[in-house]
């Protein structure tokens, strides 16, 4: 879903599809009494967002960058829709759509702020090799790539080449080269050893060219008492030699199986600190997270969810998140999207039930009005960042 949006935007927004009110990007939060105390006086983490837009218009695409630069310290660029496999292996020019996407992001990102880049070698289902990124995202792999896997030397070389090229373009502070890799462990445990070999190759290739970049692999956190979490605790150590910072992808309201999942008061005590058992003594970062501010009801079969929430509970989660991340000395927090994307969901994503899981998780609502959670976020953002 997330990569589908960018594919649509590249084809539509340059044609002037829709407009947004000219003053939306300048909307500032009203003072909101959340009743929450924010301690301590400093923060360990930088704060950022992905540039996920609220509608398929150029104004929305550029407007979210303004919001990010107003309320964050960095921009998080996720590339989760494939790899230009053949071109990356052969060293030939990437497809125009790939270059257009990269150049658009670069042109809208303040070069003076840090960048976090995340790239996925996995399919959206996290159970196979990533698709081909050519004229669009998520294209079918053909020829020898159709049956390739993580043990294939060409896969390892091509992916490493693409990763290095992204680092050279964006000059990131942090580079996550395996988004939510632990889901592959859960889905394909018999192929995990081959994946570990792939990780080692990619890590060594990047470090040879860019030893100063903080390399990451992210864990898709589950309920700490689940069998999936036990599997992660048992095997994530296999890739720890190849990371500098452990990334955490965490959306507990949807994927922890909580009763009354929209109330963060129901989070288990070790919902975030479980990483200390998975990767003892390693630096961590919240690679992506969010919390809905409205009730969620989907009819999506596998993705069917019914979760009640509210702006107040979202604000509670931001406070809980920042407090716990600070206690763990986290390096950064990425909130998934600055705004809800109701218009995008209805008009562009055809009310897709999977996309609905994140639709109402913005710190601004769908009309770009600030929520109480933004007040809490900004209170933390105003604190001095201490490395």
Order of alpha helices (4+ residues) and beta strands (2+ residues): alpha-beta-beta-alpha-beta-alpha-alpha-beta-alpha-beta-alpha-alpha-beta-alpha-beta-alpha-alpha-beta-beta-beta-alpha-beta-alpha-alpha-alpha-beta
